[in-house]
C-alpha cells in the first residue's frame, strides 16, 4: 500500500515481483483503503487470467502450486483443459494421475483457477472430501474467497435472463 499526497482520486495497482502495490490518495480512510485493495486485487487477477494458459503452462502452474502448498507431493501425470465438463470445474483420476479443468474457468481470476487446481491436486493425495482433504486446502489462503466466487458464478447462471435488460 502506498499513499500519495499528489494522487487525488485515482487508485491503481501493479505487480512488483511477487508483491502487489496499490497506489491510493493519502486522504482515503482505512475502510476505503481496504475496499479499494480488494477491488484492485480482483482487477489485477482478472487481467492476468485473461492471458489464457495452454496445457503446458497449466501443468507448470500445478507443479508450482504443489510445491508451494503440498511440499511437491502431488505429482500429476497430466493437467489439461477440457470442453466436456459443464457441471464441474475440474476432475481428477488419482489412479492415472490426470487432472482436467473445465474451459469455463478460462478468464476467471487467477486465484480461482489456482484454487480449482489445488483442489484437484489434493485429490492425488486424498481421494475423497473428508476432513483430511479440507485440511490440505486450508493451506491456500484464498480457498473461501475462490469458493464464494464459483458459487456466485453458478448462482448467476441460474438467474433468469430478462430480454432488454442491461447489465452494468
Secondary structure as a PSIPRED ss2 file (coil, helix, strand):
# PSIPRED VFORMAT (PSIPRED V4.0)

   1 X C   1.000  0.000  0.000
   2 X E   0.000  0.000  1.000
   3 X E   0.000  0.000  1.000
   4 X E   0.000  0.000  1.000
   5 X C   1.000  0.000  0.000
   6 X C   1.000  0.000  0.000
   7 X C   1.000  0.000  0.000
   8 X C   1.000  0.000  0.000
   9 X C   1.000  0.000  0.000
  10 X C   1.000  0.000  0.000
  11 X C   1.000  0.000  0.000
  12 X E   0.000  0.000  1.000
  13 X E   0.000  0.000  1.000
  14 X E   0.000  0.000  1.000
  15 X E   0.000  0.000  1.000
  16 X E   0.000  0.000  1.000
  17 X C   1.000  0.000  0.000
  18 X C   1.000  0.000  0.000
  19 X E   0.000  0.000  1.000
  20 X E   0.000  0.000  1.000
  21 X E   0.000  0.000  1.000
  22 X E   0.000  0.000  1.000
  23 X E   0.000  0.000  1.000
  24 X E   0.000  0.000  1.000
  25 X E   0.000  0.000  1.000
  26 X C   1.000  0.000  0.000
  27 X C   1.000  0.000  0.000
  28 X C   1.000  0.000  0.000
  29 X C   1.000  0.000  0.000
  30 X H   0.000  1.000  0.000
  31 X H   0.000  1.000  0.000
  32 X H   0.000  1.000  0.000
  33 X H   0.000  1.000  0.000
  34 X H   0.000  1.000  0.000
  35 X H   0.000  1.000  0.000
  36 X H   0.000  1.000  0.000
  37 X H   0.000  1.000  0.000
  38 X H   0.000  1.000  0.000
  39 X H   0.000  1.000  0.000
  40 X H   0.000  1.000  0.000
  41 X H   0.000  1.000  0.000
  42 X H   0.000  1.000  0.000
  43 X H   0.000  1.000  0.000
  44 X H   0.000  1.000  0.000
  45 X H   0.000  1.000  0.000
  46 X H   0.000  1.000  0.000
  47 X H   0.000  1.000  0.000
  48 X H   0.000  1.000  0.000
  49 X H   0.000  1.000  0.000
  50 X H   0.000  1.000  0.000
  51 X C   1.000  0.000  0.000
  52 X C   1.000  0.000  0.000
  53 X C   1.000  0.000  0.000
  54 X C   1.000  0.000  0.000
  55 X H   0.000  1.000  0.000
  56 X H   0.000  1.000  0.000
  57 X H   0.000  1.000  0.000
  58 X H   0.000  1.000  0.000
  59 X H   0.000  1.000  0.000
  60 X H   0.000  1.000  0.000
  61 X H   0.000  1.000  0.000
  62 X H   0.000  1.000  0.000
  63 X H   0.000  1.000  0.000
  64 X H   0.000  1.000  0.000
  65 X H   0.000  1.000  0.000
  66 X H   0.000  1.000  0.000
  67 X H   0.000  1.000  0.000
  68 X H   0.000  1.000  0.000
  69 X H   0.000  1.000  0.000
  70 X H   0.000  1.000  0.000
  71 X C   1.000  0.000  0.000
  72 X C   1.000  0.000  0.000
  73 X C   1.000  0.000  0.000
  74 X C   1.000  0.000  0.000
  75 X C   1.000  0.000  0.000
  76 X C   1.000  0.000  0.000
  77 X C   1.000  0.000  0.000
  78 X E   0.000  0.000  1.000
  79 X E   0.000  0.000  1.000
  80 X E   0.000  0.000  1.000
  81 X E   0.000  0.000  1.000
  82 X E   0.000  0.000  1.000
  83 X C   1.000  0.000  0.000
  84 X C   1.000  0.000  0.000
  85 X C   1.000  0.000  0.000
  86 X C   1.000  0.000  0.000
  87 X C   1.000  0.000  0.000
  88 X C   1.000  0.000  0.000
  89 X C   1.000  0.000  0.000
  90 X E   0.000  0.000  1.000
  91 X E   0.000  0.000  1.000
  92 X E   0.000  0.000  1.000
  93 X E   0.000  0.000  1.000
  94 X C   1.000  0.000  0.000
  95 X C   1.000  0.000  0.000
  96 X C   1.000  0.000  0.000
  97 X C   1.000  0.000  0.000
  98 X E   0.000  0.000  1.000
  99 X E   0.000  0.000  1.000
 100 X E   0.000  0.000  1.000
 101 X E   0.000  0.000  1.000
 102 X E   0.000  0.000  1.000
 103 X H   0.000  1.000  0.000
 104 X H   0.000  1.000  0.000
 105 X H   0.000  1.000  0.000
 106 X C   1.000  0.000  0.000
 107 X C   1.000  0.000  0.000
 108 X C   1.000  0.000  0.000
 109 X C   1.000  0.000  0.000
 110 X H   0.000  1.000  0.000
 111 X H   0.000  1.000  0.000
 112 X H   0.000  1.000  0.000
 113 X H   0.000  1.000  0.000
 114 X H   0.000  1.000  0.000
 115 X H   0.000  1.000  0.000
 116 X H   0.000  1.000  0.000
 117 X H   0.000  1.000  0.000
 118 X H   0.000  1.000  0.000
 119 X H   0.000  1.000  0.000
 120 X H   0.000  1.000  0.000
 121 X H   0.000  1.000  0.000
 122 X H   0.000  1.000  0.000
 123 X H   0.000  1.000  0.000
 124 X H   0.000  1.000  0.000
 125 X H   0.000  1.000  0.000
 126 X C   1.000  0.000  0.000
 127 X C   1.000  0.000  0.000
 128 X C   1.000  0.000  0.000
 129 X C   1.000  0.000  0.000
 130 X C   1.000  0.000  0.000
 131 X H   0.000  1.000  0.000
 132 X H   0.000  1.000  0.000
 133 X H   0.000  1.000  0.000
 134 X H   0.000  1.000  0.000
 135 X H   0.000  1.000  0.000
 136 X H   0.000  1.000  0.000
 137 X H   0.000  1.000  0.000
 138 X C   1.000  0.000  0.000
 139 X C   1.000  0.000  0.000
 140 X C   1.000  0.000  0.000
 141 X C   1.000  0.000  0.000
 142 X C   1.000  0.000  0.000
 143 X H   0.000  1.000  0.000
 144 X H   0.000  1.000  0.000
 145 X H   0.000  1.000  0.000
 146 X H   0.000  1.000  0.000
 147 X H   0.000  1.000  0.000
 148 X H   0.000  1.000  0.000
 149 X H   0.000  1.000  0.000
 150 X H   0.000  1.000  0.000
 151 X H   0.000  1.000  0.000
 152 X H   0.000  1.000  0.000
 153 X H   0.000  1.000  0.000
 154 X H   0.000  1.000  0.000
 155 X H   0.000  1.000  0.000
 156 X H   0.000  1.000  0.000
 157 X H   0.000  1.000  0.000
 158 X H   0.000  1.000  0.000
 159 X C   1.000  0.000  0.000
 160 X C   1.000  0.000  0.000
 161 X C   1.000  0.000  0.000
 162 X C   1.000  0.000  0.000
 163 X C   1.000  0.000  0.000
 164 X C   1.000  0.000  0.000
 165 X C   1.000  0.000  0.000
 166 X C   1.000  0.000  0.000
 167 X C   1.000  0.000  0.000
 168 X C   1.000  0.000  0.000
